[in-house]
Amino acid sequence: MHVLYFTADWCNPCARTKPVAEDLKRDGIIDFQFIDADSQLELVNKFEIKSIPTYILIKDGKEIKRMNGAKTREQFLEFINNE
C-alpha cells in the first residue's frame, strides 16, 4: 500500500502538509510517492486530479480512496488505517 501525493512548488497547503507526509514515510508508516503536478501532466490527467494537494491511497495497484487539502498527521493516519 502507498499514497500518491500530487503537489506543486507554488502550492501553500502542499508546503504545510509535505513535512507531515515525509515524517510518516521516514517512520515507515506508509510510502508516499511525491508527484509534481506541473511536470507530470500525464499522471494528473490519468488520475483526474482537480486540485492539489491530492492524496490517492493505492493498494494492489488499485485506487482505494482519495482526499485533498492540507492534512494533519492524525488525518493521514485515519485515511491510511480506515481503508
C-alpha atoms as one frame of an Amber mdcrd trajectory, in Angstrom:
protein
   0.000   0.000   0.000   1.239   3.504  -0.801  -0.009   7.042  -1.333   0.357
   9.108  -4.478   0.808  12.691  -3.299   0.122  15.255  -6.031   1.855  18.509
  -5.176   3.413  21.646  -6.711   6.114  24.084  -5.636   3.710  27.040  -5.619
   1.046  25.281  -3.502   0.913  26.636   0.080  -1.233  23.781   1.509   1.243
  21.350  -0.088   4.149  23.084   1.635   2.405  22.800   5.009   1.477  19.136
   4.555   4.572  17.708   2.859   6.684  17.586   6.076   3.934  15.531   7.744
   3.917  13.072   4.840   7.729  12.910   4.841   7.683  12.080   8.576   5.167
   9.265   8.046   7.298   7.905   5.199  10.506   8.162   7.240   8.811   6.436
  10.203   7.892   3.515   7.927   4.150   4.006   8.375   3.324   4.409   4.671
   5.236   5.057   1.468   4.420   8.365  -0.190   5.272   8.933  -3.841   5.516
  12.682  -4.376   4.313  13.724  -7.829   4.867  17.245  -9.158   1.546  18.121
 -10.783   3.158  20.735 -13.034   5.661  18.351 -14.627   3.641  15.115 -14.542
   0.590  16.137 -16.557   0.067  12.600 -17.877  -0.463  11.325 -14.316  -2.587
  14.361 -13.430  -4.870  13.515 -16.356  -4.840   9.761 -15.704  -5.949  10.230
 -12.096  -8.240  13.179 -12.945  -6.617  15.498 -10.409  -8.770  18.607  -9.982
  -6.971  20.250  -7.032  -3.783  19.911  -5.066  -2.665  18.607  -2.782  -4.450
  15.363  -3.629  -3.597  12.063  -1.955  -4.578   8.735  -3.517  -4.305   5.530
  -1.496  -3.175   2.660  -3.745  -3.452  -0.999  -2.733  -2.615  -3.894  -5.057
  -2.286  -1.410  -7.922  -5.797  -0.004  -7.498  -7.116   3.247  -6.110  -8.823
   2.639  -2.775  -9.752   6.223  -1.934  -8.563   9.809  -2.134  -8.610  13.054
  -0.210  -7.284  16.544  -0.792  -6.326  19.695   1.032  -3.872  20.340   3.863
  -3.949  17.485   6.403  -2.591  16.742   9.864  -0.727  13.615  10.916  -3.914
  12.349  12.569  -5.929  12.875   9.392  -3.336  10.970   7.351  -3.353   8.095
   9.844  -7.149   7.908   9.707  -7.019   7.979   5.887  -4.478   5.153   5.799
  -5.939   2.953   8.528  -9.624   3.182   7.587  -9.384   1.827   4.069
